[in-house]
Amino acid sequence: MAKKFNNAKLLIALVAVIFIFFIVRAITNRHEKSFKANLSEDIDSTKITAIIMYPTSEKREEIKLVKNGITWNVIKKNLTFEAEQATVDNLVKELVNLKTQQVVSNNKDKWKEYMVTDSTGTRVKVFEGSDVKLDIVVGKFNYQKSNNPYAQYGGGINGSTCVRLFKDREVYTVKGFLSFMFNQPFNNWRNQKFIKATKTDITKITASYPGDSGFIAEKKGSEWMISGIEADSLKMDRYLSALSWSNKSSFVDDYIPSGNPEFKLNIEGNNLTSMTIEAYKKSDTEYILHSSLNPKTYFSSNNKALSDIFKRRMDLIKTETKK
């Protein structure tokens, strides 16, 4: 009798173990099925036609990036401008590589903590034609100092961003600085290029200023000559550096120039498309700048920024030859 009783106990224990095994297996399979290693694995970067964002920095007003041939435009309400191509390209690279690190929560009550609610996160939708290929909410950024001894200033920052698929409950962490990349104001997406050249390629600068205060600077061999006078090599090098690259973000969208510019530069060189920089006087303290590199855009400038671009002849020649 005792033997039969023991066998019954063993049988019950065995059934219990088998039951627990299948329960654990079901839970594990469910977790593995719900866990997504790459949130954007179905996206082909070459087929993306539009990206729509609702950033908190713009009070969730829609910002749309639309592909126009090989370039991108950025749109907000009735405003349409050329987008900064490199910025959009970087955005696309991040979007097609949303590899998750871990699930930090599958509880909707935790969404606010991770800033992935409709009111705390930045919603991003990616389109291929009329098909929505990705719909996510980009939320909280987490960072920690890197232990890399070779990083700049003795250490860098490792970061991850909380992301939620819009229709799912799970909150994932994704490596990178996505929250800063997506949550940007409208003007940050616009083409901000003002001057772009390799300074060693510049060979001639023609400055047209009020009266007869302009000059022509030309490179003769390894030296620069300004109106027949040798330029100060250090001052000229600094000036060429300023003329080789410059971005502007103080857009003026309602400006229509009237008359001729007060200041004008023409920059020429080897392997360089000639560039023209113009300045129109708006007031005693404000000028409007325009560049042929970004012909549909005007920028506001104060007098200090103006003087950095439109140097006087006496600012560039050698001290002992100033007259």
Buried (B, 14 or more C-beta within 10 A) or exposed (E): EEEEEEEEEEEEEEEEEEEEEEEEEEEEEEEEEEEBEEBBEEBEEEEBBBBBBBBBBBEBEBBBBBBEEEEBBBBBEEEEBBBBEEBBEEBBEBBBBBBBEEBBBBEEEBBBBBBBBEEBBBBBBBBBEEEEBBBBBBBBBEEEEBEEEEEEEEEBEBBBBBBBBBEBBBBBBBBBBBBEBBBBEBBBBBBBBBBBBEBEBBBBBBBBBEEEEBBBBBBEEEEBBBEEBBBBEEBBEBBBEEBBEBEBEBBBEEBEEEEEBBBBBBBBBEEBEEBBBBBBBEEEEBBBBBBBBBEEBBBBBEEEBBEBBBBEBBBBBBEEEEE
